[in-house]
Amino acid sequence: MRTRILFSVAVALASTLAGCARNPMVPGLVCVPSAQAPPYAAAGSWYCQEVAVTVREPGPEVAQHRTGAFADLIVGAMGRCPDRAGSYVPSVTVKNIGPVAAGAFNVEVDISVFDGGGTPVATTGAVGRIAGLAPGAEAPVPFDRLPGVTVQAGDRLTLSAIVDPQQVPGGAMNVFGEILELDETNNSAVQNCTVPSG
């Protein structure tokens, strides 16, 4: 009797799954128990739905390091931290450590200020433009429109600078920026400061 019941259950299950026409594990077909909460509930023991499956081959790896005649731009210096409470505007110097000249490129700077408890107080940023840089040369970045921030004693600042960024506000995305470089991974620098008390 028990064998007959098991056989009947197996036949019923097989006929119910026939509507799926495939094993539930086959890519492109999703089958779930009909007891599952809506929207999956349906008549029978299983609800199956055909789905589109897109398989993408890995794309070409982005070259981060090159050999040959290329410029190599870095943040040479971030300037000094604020030495007292008041208005503060950072200074940034960039340098070309590559063997060839670099054409025109942007430099992006961001300032974030946090009070002593870690609460954000202010943030500002700007993009400066360098007309070009000879091999081994360095230059200060002109930030004519970078507003200063007002800092208090005990505030913490995070200054970040990116030379030849992949994108600037309003500009198009370019994974290499405007300049192909020997090393695409050394374009940024971060400096943390604490405003001294007194």
PyMOL CGO cylinders between C-alpha atoms (Angstrom):
from pymol import cmd
from pymol.cgo import CYLINDER

trace = [
    CYLINDER, 0.00, 0.00, 0.00, 2.80, 2.39, 0.94, 0.3, 1, 1, 1, 1, 1, 1,
    CYLINDER, 2.80, 2.39, 0.94, 4.57, 1.66, -2.36, 0.3, 1, 1, 1, 1, 1, 1,
    CYLINDER, 4.57, 1.66, -2.36, 1.38, 2.41, -4.29, 0.3, 1, 1, 1, 1, 1, 1,
    CYLINDER, 1.38, 2.41, -4.29, 1.01, 5.80, -2.51, 0.3, 1, 1, 1, 1, 1, 1,
    CYLINDER, 1.01, 5.80, -2.51, 4.62, 6.75, -3.22, 0.3, 1, 1, 1, 1, 1, 1,
    CYLINDER, 4.62, 6.75, -3.22, 4.17, 5.74, -6.86, 0.3, 1, 1, 1, 1, 1, 1,
    CYLINDER, 4.17, 5.74, -6.86, 0.99, 7.87, -7.11, 0.3, 1, 1, 1, 1, 1, 1,
    CYLINDER, 0.99, 7.87, -7.11, 2.75, 10.87, -5.60, 0.3, 1, 1, 1, 1, 1, 1,
    CYLINDER, 2.75, 10.87, -5.60, 5.67, 10.46, -8.01, 0.3, 1, 1, 1, 1, 1, 1,
    CYLINDER, 5.67, 10.46, -8.01, 3.32, 10.28, -11.02, 0.3, 1, 1, 1, 1, 1, 1,
    CYLINDER, 3.32, 10.28, -11.02, 1.38, 13.36, -9.82, 0.3, 1, 1, 1, 1, 1, 1,
    CYLINDER, 1.38, 13.36, -9.82, 4.60, 15.31, -9.32, 0.3, 1, 1, 1, 1, 1, 1,
    CYLINDER, 4.60, 15.31, -9.32, 5.93, 14.32, -12.74, 0.3, 1, 1, 1, 1, 1, 1,
    CYLINDER, 5.93, 14.32, -12.74, 2.74, 15.37, -14.48, 0.3, 1, 1, 1, 1, 1, 1,
    CYLINDER, 2.74, 15.37, -14.48, 2.71, 18.70, -12.63, 0.3, 1, 1, 1, 1, 1, 1,
    CYLINDER, 2.71, 18.70, -12.63, 6.30, 19.41, -13.61, 0.3, 1, 1, 1, 1, 1, 1,
    CYLINDER, 6.30, 19.41, -13.61, 5.60, 18.53, -17.24, 0.3, 1, 1, 1, 1, 1, 1,
    CYLINDER, 5.60, 18.53, -17.24, 4.35, 22.08, -17.76, 0.3, 1, 1, 1, 1, 1, 1,
    CYLINDER, 4.35, 22.08, -17.76, 7.85, 23.31, -17.00, 0.3, 1, 1, 1, 1, 1, 1,
    CYLINDER, 7.85, 23.31, -17.00, 9.23, 21.12, -19.79, 0.3, 1, 1, 1, 1, 1, 1,
    CYLINDER, 9.23, 21.12, -19.79, 12.70, 21.52, -18.31, 0.3, 1, 1, 1, 1, 1, 1,
    CYLINDER, 12.70, 21.52, -18.31, 14.55, 20.90, -15.09, 0.3, 1, 1, 1, 1, 1, 1,
    CYLINDER, 14.55, 20.90, -15.09, 14.03, 23.89, -12.74, 0.3, 1, 1, 1, 1, 1, 1,
    CYLINDER, 14.03, 23.89, -12.74, 17.82, 24.44, -12.73, 0.3, 1, 1, 1, 1, 1, 1,
    CYLINDER, 17.82, 24.44, -12.73, 18.06, 25.06, -16.50, 0.3, 1, 1, 1, 1, 1, 1,
    CYLINDER, 18.06, 25.06, -16.50, 19.23, 28.67, -17.17, 0.3, 1, 1, 1, 1, 1, 1,
    CYLINDER, 19.23, 28.67, -17.17, 16.51, 30.71, -18.79, 0.3, 1, 1, 1, 1, 1, 1,
    CYLINDER, 16.51, 30.71, -18.79, 13.66, 29.03, -16.88, 0.3, 1, 1, 1, 1, 1, 1,
    CYLINDER, 13.66, 29.03, -16.88, 12.68, 29.93, -13.34, 0.3, 1, 1, 1, 1, 1, 1,
    CYLINDER, 12.68, 29.93, -13.34, 10.42, 27.53, -11.40, 0.3, 1, 1, 1, 1, 1, 1,
    CYLINDER, 10.42, 27.53, -11.40, 9.21, 28.17, -7.86, 0.3, 1, 1, 1, 1, 1, 1,
    CYLINDER, 9.21, 28.17, -7.86, 6.74, 26.33, -5.62, 0.3, 1, 1, 1, 1, 1, 1,
    CYLINDER, 6.74, 26.33, -5.62, 3.21, 27.68, -6.09, 0.3, 1, 1, 1, 1, 1, 1,
    CYLINDER, 3.21, 27.68, -6.09, 2.93, 27.91, -2.31, 0.3, 1, 1, 1, 1, 1, 1,
    CYLINDER, 2.93, 27.91, -2.31, 5.38, 30.83, -2.43, 0.3, 1, 1, 1, 1, 1, 1,
    CYLINDER, 5.38, 30.83, -2.43, 3.85, 34.25, -1.80, 0.3, 1, 1, 1, 1, 1, 1,
    CYLINDER, 3.85, 34.25, -1.80, 2.41, 36.24, -4.76, 0.3, 1, 1, 1, 1, 1, 1,
    CYLINDER, 2.41, 36.24, -4.76, 3.20, 37.09, -7.48, 0.3, 1, 1, 1, 1, 1, 1,
    CYLINDER, 3.20, 37.09, -7.48, 4.42, 33.49, -7.86, 0.3, 1, 1, 1, 1, 1, 1,
    CYLINDER, 4.42, 33.49, -7.86, 1.24, 31.64, -6.80, 0.3, 1, 1, 1, 1, 1, 1,
    CYLINDER, 1.24, 31.64, -6.80, -0.32, 29.59, -9.62, 0.3, 1, 1, 1, 1, 1, 1,
    CYLINDER, -0.32, 29.59, -9.62, -2.34, 26.43, -10.15, 0.3, 1, 1, 1, 1, 1, 1,
    CYLINDER, -2.34, 26.43, -10.15, -0.45, 23.19, -9.57, 0.3, 1, 1, 1, 1, 1, 1,
    CYLINDER, -0.45, 23.19, -9.57, 2.64, 22.50, -7.54, 0.3, 1, 1, 1, 1, 1, 1,
    CYLINDER, 2.64, 22.50, -7.54, 5.07, 24.66, -9.53, 0.3, 1, 1, 1, 1, 1, 1,
    CYLINDER, 5.07, 24.66, -9.53, 4.95, 27.97, -11.33, 0.3, 1, 1, 1, 1, 1, 1,
    CYLINDER, 4.95, 27.97, -11.33, 7.49, 28.33, -14.15, 0.3, 1, 1, 1, 1, 1, 1,
    CYLINDER, 7.49, 28.33, -14.15, 8.43, 31.36, -16.16, 0.3, 1, 1, 1, 1, 1, 1,
    CYLINDER, 8.43, 31.36, -16.16, 10.82, 31.78, -19.06, 0.3, 1, 1, 1, 1, 1, 1,
    CYLINDER, 10.82, 31.78, -19.06, 13.37, 34.51, -18.47, 0.3, 1, 1, 1, 1, 1, 1,
    CYLINDER, 13.37, 34.51, -18.47, 15.94, 36.10, -20.73, 0.3, 1, 1, 1, 1, 1, 1,
    CYLINDER, 15.94, 36.10, -20.73, 19.52, 35.31, -19.77, 0.3, 1, 1, 1, 1, 1, 1,
    CYLINDER, 19.52, 35.31, -19.77, 22.33, 37.44, -21.12, 0.3, 1, 1, 1, 1, 1, 1,
    CYLINDER, 22.33, 37.44, -21.12, 25.90, 36.22, -20.76, 0.3, 1, 1, 1, 1, 1, 1,
    CYLINDER, 25.90, 36.22, -20.76, 28.64, 38.75, -21.38, 0.3, 1, 1, 1, 1, 1, 1,
    CYLINDER, 28.64, 38.75, -21.38, 32.20, 37.84, -22.10, 0.3, 1, 1, 1, 1, 1, 1,
    CYLINDER, 32.20, 37.84, -22.10, 34.70, 39.77, -19.96, 0.3, 1, 1, 1, 1, 1, 1,
    CYLINDER, 34.70, 39.77, -19.96, 35.79, 42.94, -21.70, 0.3, 1, 1, 1, 1, 1, 1,
    CYLINDER, 35.79, 42.94, -21.70, 39.40, 43.91, -22.29, 0.3, 1, 1, 1, 1, 1, 1,
    CYLINDER, 39.40, 43.91, -22.29, 41.25, 44.79, -19.10, 0.3, 1, 1, 1, 1, 1, 1,
    CYLINDER, 41.25, 44.79, -19.10, 41.89, 48.49, -18.67, 0.3, 1, 1, 1, 1, 1, 1,
    CYLINDER, 41.89, 48.49, -18.67, 45.62, 49.19, -18.89, 0.3, 1, 1, 1, 1, 1, 1,
    CYLINDER, 45.62, 49.19, -18.89, 46.74, 50.90, -15.68, 0.3, 1, 1, 1, 1, 1, 1,
    CYLINDER, 46.74, 50.90, -15.68, 50.49, 50.77, -16.40, 0.3, 1, 1, 1, 1, 1, 1,
    CYLINDER, 50.49, 50.77, -16.40, 52.31, 51.40, -19.68, 0.3, 1, 1, 1, 1, 1, 1,
    CYLINDER, 52.31, 51.40, -19.68, 55.83, 51.45, -20.99, 0.3, 1, 1, 1, 1, 1, 1,
    CYLINDER, 55.83, 51.45, -20.99, 57.20, 53.90, -23.50, 0.3, 1, 1, 1, 1, 1, 1,
    CYLINDER, 57.20, 53.90, -23.50, 56.95, 57.64, -24.06, 0.3, 1, 1, 1, 1, 1, 1,
    CYLINDER, 56.95, 57.64, -24.06, 54.12, 58.87, -21.85, 0.3, 1, 1, 1, 1, 1, 1,
    CYLINDER, 54.12, 58.87, -21.85, 53.64, 61.60, -19.30, 0.3, 1, 1, 1, 1, 1, 1,
    CYLINDER, 53.64, 61.60, -19.30, 53.01, 60.63, -15.67, 0.3, 1, 1, 1, 1, 1, 1,
    CYLINDER, 53.01, 60.63, -15.67, 51.08, 63.13, -13.57, 0.3, 1, 1, 1, 1, 1, 1,
    CYLINDER, 51.08, 63.13, -13.57, 51.02, 63.13, -9.76, 0.3, 1, 1, 1, 1, 1, 1,
    CYLINDER, 51.02, 63.13, -9.76, 49.96, 65.41, -6.94, 0.3, 1, 1, 1, 1, 1, 1,
    CYLINDER, 49.96, 65.41, -6.94, 53.30, 66.89, -5.91, 0.3, 1, 1, 1, 1, 1, 1,
    CYLINDER, 53.30, 66.89, -5.91, 52.10, 68.63, -2.75, 0.3, 1, 1, 1, 1, 1, 1,
    CYLINDER, 52.10, 68.63, -2.75, 48.84, 69.43, -0.97, 0.3, 1, 1, 1, 1, 1, 1,
    CYLINDER, 48.84, 69.43, -0.97, 50.05, 72.57, 0.75, 0.3, 1, 1, 1, 1, 1, 1,
    CYLINDER, 50.05, 72.57, 0.75, 49.89, 73.21, 4.46, 0.3, 1, 1, 1, 1, 1, 1,
    CYLINDER, 49.89, 73.21, 4.46, 47.16, 72.33, 6.90, 0.3, 1, 1, 1, 1, 1, 1,
    CYLINDER, 47.16, 72.33, 6.90, 45.39, 75.25, 8.61, 0.3, 1, 1, 1, 1, 1, 1,
    CYLINDER, 45.39, 75.25, 8.61, 47.36, 76.49, 11.61, 0.3, 1, 1, 1, 1, 1, 1,
    CYLINDER, 47.36, 76.49, 11.61, 44.49, 78.37, 13.27, 0.3, 1, 1, 1, 1, 1, 1,
    CYLINDER, 44.49, 78.37, 13.27, 40.72, 78.85, 13.17, 0.3, 1, 1, 1, 1, 1, 1,
    CYLINDER, 40.72, 78.85, 13.17, 39.39, 81.05, 10.36, 0.3, 1, 1, 1, 1, 1, 1,
    CYLINDER, 39.39, 81.05, 10.36, 39.14, 80.93, 6.59, 0.3, 1, 1, 1, 1, 1, 1,
    CYLINDER, 39.14, 80.93, 6.59, 41.16, 78.26, 4.83, 0.3, 1, 1, 1, 1, 1, 1,
    CYLINDER, 41.16, 78.26, 4.83, 41.91, 77.65, 1.15, 0.3, 1, 1, 1, 1, 1, 1,
    CYLINDER, 41.91, 77.65, 1.15, 44.23, 74.76, 0.22, 0.3, 1, 1, 1, 1, 1, 1,
    CYLINDER, 44.23, 74.76, 0.22, 47.04, 74.89, -2.29, 0.3, 1, 1, 1, 1, 1, 1,
    CYLINDER, 47.04, 74.89, -2.29, 47.87, 72.00, -4.61, 0.3, 1, 1, 1, 1, 1, 1,
    CYLINDER, 47.87, 72.00, -4.61, 50.95, 71.44, -6.75, 0.3, 1, 1, 1, 1, 1, 1,
    CYLINDER, 50.95, 71.44, -6.75, 51.07, 68.90, -9.58, 0.3, 1, 1, 1, 1, 1, 1,
    CYLINDER, 51.07, 68.90, -9.58, 54.13, 67.35, -11.18, 0.3, 1, 1, 1, 1, 1, 1,
    CYLINDER, 54.13, 67.35, -11.18, 54.91, 65.43, -14.38, 0.3, 1, 1, 1, 1, 1, 1,
    CYLINDER, 54.91, 65.43, -14.38, 57.34, 62.63, -13.51, 0.3, 1, 1, 1, 1, 1, 1,
    CYLINDER, 57.34, 62.63, -13.51, 57.11, 61.08, -16.97, 0.3, 1, 1, 1, 1, 1, 1,
    CYLINDER, 57.11, 61.08, -16.97, 59.64, 61.41, -19.82, 0.3, 1, 1, 1, 1, 1, 1,
    CYLINDER, 59.64, 61.41, -19.82, 57.41, 63.42, -22.17, 0.3, 1, 1, 1, 1, 1, 1,
    CYLINDER, 57.41, 63.42, -22.17, 55.32, 66.58, -21.87, 0.3, 1, 1, 1, 1, 1, 1,
    CYLINDER, 55.32, 66.58, -21.87, 51.65, 66.45, -20.91, 0.3, 1, 1, 1, 1, 1, 1,
    CYLINDER, 51.65, 66.45, -20.91, 49.01, 68.47, -22.70, 0.3, 1, 1, 1, 1, 1, 1,
    CYLINDER, 49.01, 68.47, -22.70, 46.26, 70.38, -20.92, 0.3, 1, 1, 1, 1, 1, 1,
    CYLINDER, 46.26, 70.38, -20.92, 44.46, 68.60, -18.07, 0.3, 1, 1, 1, 1, 1, 1,
    CYLINDER, 44.46, 68.60, -18.07, 42.20, 69.23, -15.11, 0.3, 1, 1, 1, 1, 1, 1,
    CYLINDER, 42.20, 69.23, -15.11, 42.83, 68.92, -11.39, 0.3, 1, 1, 1, 1, 1, 1,
    CYLINDER, 42.83, 68.92, -11.39, 39.93, 68.33, -9.02, 0.3, 1, 1, 1, 1, 1, 1,
    CYLINDER, 39.93, 68.33, -9.02, 40.09, 69.27, -5.34, 0.3, 1, 1, 1, 1, 1, 1,
    CYLINDER, 40.09, 69.27, -5.34, 37.56, 68.57, -2.60, 0.3, 1, 1, 1, 1, 1, 1,
    CYLINDER, 37.56, 68.57, -2.60, 37.52, 69.75, 1.03, 0.3, 1, 1, 1, 1, 1, 1,
    CYLINDER, 37.52, 69.75, 1.03, 35.39, 68.15, 3.73, 0.3, 1, 1, 1, 1, 1, 1,
    CYLINDER, 35.39, 68.15, 3.73, 35.23, 69.60, 7.25, 0.3, 1, 1, 1, 1, 1, 1,
    CYLINDER, 35.23, 69.60, 7.25, 34.07, 67.68, 10.34, 0.3, 1, 1, 1, 1, 1, 1,
    CYLINDER, 34.07, 67.68, 10.34, 33.69, 68.99, 13.86, 0.3, 1, 1, 1, 1, 1, 1,
    CYLINDER, 33.69, 68.99, 13.86, 35.41, 67.36, 16.84, 0.3, 1, 1, 1, 1, 1, 1,
    CYLINDER, 35.41, 67.36, 16.84, 32.57, 64.84, 17.16, 0.3, 1, 1, 1, 1, 1, 1,
    CYLINDER, 32.57, 64.84, 17.16, 32.80, 63.74, 13.52, 0.3, 1, 1, 1, 1, 1, 1,
    CYLINDER, 32.80, 63.74, 13.52, 29.70, 65.58, 12.28, 0.3, 1, 1, 1, 1, 1, 1,
    CYLINDER, 29.70, 65.58, 12.28, 30.06, 67.03, 8.76, 0.3, 1, 1, 1, 1, 1, 1,
    CYLINDER, 30.06, 67.03, 8.76, 30.25, 70.81, 8.90, 0.3, 1, 1, 1, 1, 1, 1,
    CYLINDER, 30.25, 70.81, 8.90, 31.10, 71.92, 5.36, 0.3, 1, 1, 1, 1, 1, 1,
    CYLINDER, 31.10, 71.92, 5.36, 32.20, 70.61, 2.01, 0.3, 1, 1, 1, 1, 1, 1,
    CYLINDER, 32.20, 70.61, 2.01, 33.41, 72.41, -1.09, 0.3, 1, 1, 1, 1, 1, 1,
    CYLINDER, 33.41, 72.41, -1.09, 35.34, 71.66, -4.24, 0.3, 1, 1, 1, 1, 1, 1,
    CYLINDER, 35.34, 71.66, -4.24, 36.61, 73.05, -7.50, 0.3, 1, 1, 1, 1, 1, 1,
    CYLINDER, 36.61, 73.05, -7.50, 38.34, 72.10, -10.73, 0.3, 1, 1, 1, 1, 1, 1,
    CYLINDER, 38.34, 72.10, -10.73, 41.50, 73.86, -11.89, 0.3, 1, 1, 1, 1, 1, 1,
    CYLINDER, 41.50, 73.86, -11.89, 43.02, 73.71, -15.37, 0.3, 1, 1, 1, 1, 1, 1,
    CYLINDER, 43.02, 73.71, -15.37, 46.70, 73.25, -16.20, 0.3, 1, 1, 1, 1, 1, 1,
    CYLINDER, 46.70, 73.25, -16.20, 47.67, 74.29, -19.74, 0.3, 1, 1, 1, 1, 1, 1,
    CYLINDER, 47.67, 74.29, -19.74, 50.44, 71.67, -19.95, 0.3, 1, 1, 1, 1, 1, 1,
    CYLINDER, 50.44, 71.67, -19.95, 53.46, 70.37, -18.08, 0.3, 1, 1, 1, 1, 1, 1,
    CYLINDER, 53.46, 70.37, -18.08, 56.97, 69.58, -19.32, 0.3, 1, 1, 1, 1, 1, 1,
    CYLINDER, 56.97, 69.58, -19.32, 58.83, 66.44, -18.16, 0.3, 1, 1, 1, 1, 1, 1,
    CYLINDER, 58.83, 66.44, -18.16, 60.01, 66.91, -14.57, 0.3, 1, 1, 1, 1, 1, 1,
    CYLINDER, 60.01, 66.91, -14.57, 58.12, 70.20, -14.21, 0.3, 1, 1, 1, 1, 1, 1,
    CYLINDER, 58.12, 70.20, -14.21, 55.66, 71.08, -11.48, 0.3, 1, 1, 1, 1, 1, 1,
    CYLINDER, 55.66, 71.08, -11.48, 53.08, 73.83, -11.20, 0.3, 1, 1, 1, 1, 1, 1,
    CYLINDER, 53.08, 73.83, -11.20, 50.60, 75.21, -8.69, 0.3, 1, 1, 1, 1, 1, 1,
    CYLINDER, 50.60, 75.21, -8.69, 46.97, 74.65, -9.57, 0.3, 1, 1, 1, 1, 1, 1,
    CYLINDER, 46.97, 74.65, -9.57, 44.94, 77.84, -10.02, 0.3, 1, 1, 1, 1, 1, 1,
    CYLINDER, 44.94, 77.84, -10.02, 41.66, 77.51, -8.11, 0.3, 1, 1, 1, 1, 1, 1,
    CYLINDER, 41.66, 77.51, -8.11, 40.15, 80.89, -8.84, 0.3, 1, 1, 1, 1, 1, 1,
    CYLINDER, 40.15, 80.89, -8.84, 36.66, 79.68, -7.98, 0.3, 1, 1, 1, 1, 1, 1,
    CYLINDER, 36.66, 79.68, -7.98, 37.48, 77.49, -4.97, 0.3, 1, 1, 1, 1, 1, 1,
    CYLINDER, 37.48, 77.49, -4.97, 35.72, 79.10, -2.01, 0.3, 1, 1, 1, 1, 1, 1,
    CYLINDER, 35.72, 79.10, -2.01, 37.51, 78.89, 1.28, 0.3, 1, 1, 1, 1, 1, 1,
    CYLINDER, 37.51, 78.89, 1.28, 35.97, 77.11, 4.25, 0.3, 1, 1, 1, 1, 1, 1,
    CYLINDER, 35.97, 77.11, 4.25, 35.69, 78.48, 7.76, 0.3, 1, 1, 1, 1, 1, 1,
    CYLINDER, 35.69, 78.48, 7.76, 37.25, 76.16, 10.32, 0.3, 1, 1, 1, 1, 1, 1,
    CYLINDER, 37.25, 76.16, 10.32, 37.15, 76.12, 14.10, 0.3, 1, 1, 1, 1, 1, 1,
    CYLINDER, 37.15, 76.12, 14.10, 39.69, 74.81, 16.58, 0.3, 1, 1, 1, 1, 1, 1,
    CYLINDER, 39.69, 74.81, 16.58, 39.40, 71.03, 16.79, 0.3, 1, 1, 1, 1, 1, 1,
    CYLINDER, 39.40, 71.03, 16.79, 37.81, 70.62, 13.35, 0.3, 1, 1, 1, 1, 1, 1,
    CYLINDER, 37.81, 70.62, 13.35, 39.13, 67.82, 11.14, 0.3, 1, 1, 1, 1, 1, 1,
    CYLINDER, 39.13, 67.82, 11.14, 39.64, 68.36, 7.42, 0.3, 1, 1, 1, 1, 1, 1,
    CYLINDER, 39.64, 68.36, 7.42, 40.01, 65.85, 4.61, 0.3, 1, 1, 1, 1, 1, 1,
    CYLINDER, 40.01, 65.85, 4.61, 41.60, 67.30, 1.47, 0.3, 1, 1, 1, 1, 1, 1,
    CYLINDER, 41.60, 67.30, 1.47, 41.61, 65.23, -1.68, 0.3, 1, 1, 1, 1, 1, 1,
    CYLINDER, 41.61, 65.23, -1.68, 43.07, 66.02, -5.07, 0.3, 1, 1, 1, 1, 1, 1,
    CYLINDER, 43.07, 66.02, -5.07, 42.89, 64.12, -8.37, 0.3, 1, 1, 1, 1, 1, 1,
    CYLINDER, 42.89, 64.12, -8.37, 45.11, 65.00, -11.31, 0.3, 1, 1, 1, 1, 1, 1,
    CYLINDER, 45.11, 65.00, -11.31, 43.56, 64.37, -14.73, 0.3, 1, 1, 1, 1, 1, 1,
    CYLINDER, 43.56, 64.37, -14.73, 40.33, 62.91, -13.30, 0.3, 1, 1, 1, 1, 1, 1,
    CYLINDER, 40.33, 62.91, -13.30, 38.16, 60.53, -15.28, 0.3, 1, 1, 1, 1, 1, 1,
    CYLINDER, 38.16, 60.53, -15.28, 35.32, 63.03, -15.16, 0.3, 1, 1, 1, 1, 1, 1,
    CYLINDER, 35.32, 63.03, -15.16, 34.68, 66.57, -14.02, 0.3, 1, 1, 1, 1, 1, 1,
    CYLINDER, 34.68, 66.57, -14.02, 31.26, 68.14, -13.37, 0.3, 1, 1, 1, 1, 1, 1,
    CYLINDER, 31.26, 68.14, -13.37, 29.50, 68.63, -16.69, 0.3, 1, 1, 1, 1, 1, 1,
    CYLINDER, 29.50, 68.63, -16.69, 32.17, 66.71, -18.60, 0.3, 1, 1, 1, 1, 1, 1,
    CYLINDER, 32.17, 66.71, -18.60, 32.21, 63.37, -20.37, 0.3, 1, 1, 1, 1, 1, 1,
    CYLINDER, 32.21, 63.37, -20.37, 33.49, 60.21, -18.69, 0.3, 1, 1, 1, 1, 1, 1,
    CYLINDER, 33.49, 60.21, -18.69, 36.92, 59.02, -19.85, 0.3, 1, 1, 1, 1, 1, 1,
    CYLINDER, 36.92, 59.02, -19.85, 38.52, 56.12, -18.01, 0.3, 1, 1, 1, 1, 1, 1,
    CYLINDER, 38.52, 56.12, -18.01, 42.03, 57.53, -18.67, 0.3, 1, 1, 1, 1, 1, 1,
    CYLINDER, 42.03, 57.53, -18.67, 41.23, 61.21, -18.27, 0.3, 1, 1, 1, 1, 1, 1,
    CYLINDER, 41.23, 61.21, -18.27, 42.64, 63.47, -20.97, 0.3, 1, 1, 1, 1, 1, 1,
    CYLINDER, 42.64, 63.47, -20.97, 46.24, 62.26, -20.74, 0.3, 1, 1, 1, 1, 1, 1,
    CYLINDER, 46.24, 62.26, -20.74, 47.50, 58.72, -21.37, 0.3, 1, 1, 1, 1, 1, 1,
    CYLINDER, 47.50, 58.72, -21.37, 50.05, 58.10, -18.62, 0.3, 1, 1, 1, 1, 1, 1,
    CYLINDER, 50.05, 58.10, -18.62, 52.72, 55.63, -17.64, 0.3, 1, 1, 1, 1, 1, 1,
    CYLINDER, 52.72, 55.63, -17.64, 50.83, 54.95, -14.42, 0.3, 1, 1, 1, 1, 1, 1,
    CYLINDER, 50.83, 54.95, -14.42, 47.10, 55.61, -14.21, 0.3, 1, 1, 1, 1, 1, 1,
    CYLINDER, 47.10, 55.61, -14.21, 46.93, 54.66, -10.51, 0.3, 1, 1, 1, 1, 1, 1,
    CYLINDER, 46.93, 54.66, -10.51, 49.04, 57.45, -8.94, 0.3, 1, 1, 1, 1, 1, 1,
    CYLINDER, 49.04, 57.45, -8.94, 46.87, 60.47, -9.78, 0.3, 1, 1, 1, 1, 1, 1,
    CYLINDER, 46.87, 60.47, -9.78, 45.29, 61.12, -6.40, 0.3, 1, 1, 1, 1, 1, 1,
    CYLINDER, 45.29, 61.12, -6.40, 46.35, 62.22, -2.94, 0.3, 1, 1, 1, 1, 1, 1,
    CYLINDER, 46.35, 62.22, -2.94, 44.56, 62.69, 0.37, 0.3, 1, 1, 1, 1, 1, 1,
    CYLINDER, 44.56, 62.69, 0.37, 45.64, 64.80, 3.32, 0.3, 1, 1, 1, 1, 1, 1,
    CYLINDER, 45.64, 64.80, 3.32, 43.99, 64.82, 6.75, 0.3, 1, 1, 1, 1, 1, 1,
    CYLINDER, 43.99, 64.82, 6.75, 44.35, 67.81, 9.03, 0.3, 1, 1, 1, 1, 1, 1,
    CYLINDER, 44.35, 67.81, 9.03, 43.20, 68.85, 12.48, 0.3, 1, 1, 1, 1, 1, 1,
    CYLINDER, 43.20, 68.85, 12.48, 42.84, 72.54, 13.28, 0.3, 1, 1, 1, 1, 1, 1,
    CYLINDER, 42.84, 72.54, 13.28, 44.97, 73.23, 16.37, 0.3, 1, 1, 1, 1, 1, 1,
    CYLINDER, 44.97, 73.23, 16.37, 43.43, 74.68, 19.51, 0.3, 1, 1, 1, 1, 1, 1,
    CYLINDER, 43.43, 74.68, 19.51, 44.52, 78.13, 20.54, 0.3, 1, 1, 1, 1, 1, 1,
]
cmd.load_cgo(trace, "trace")
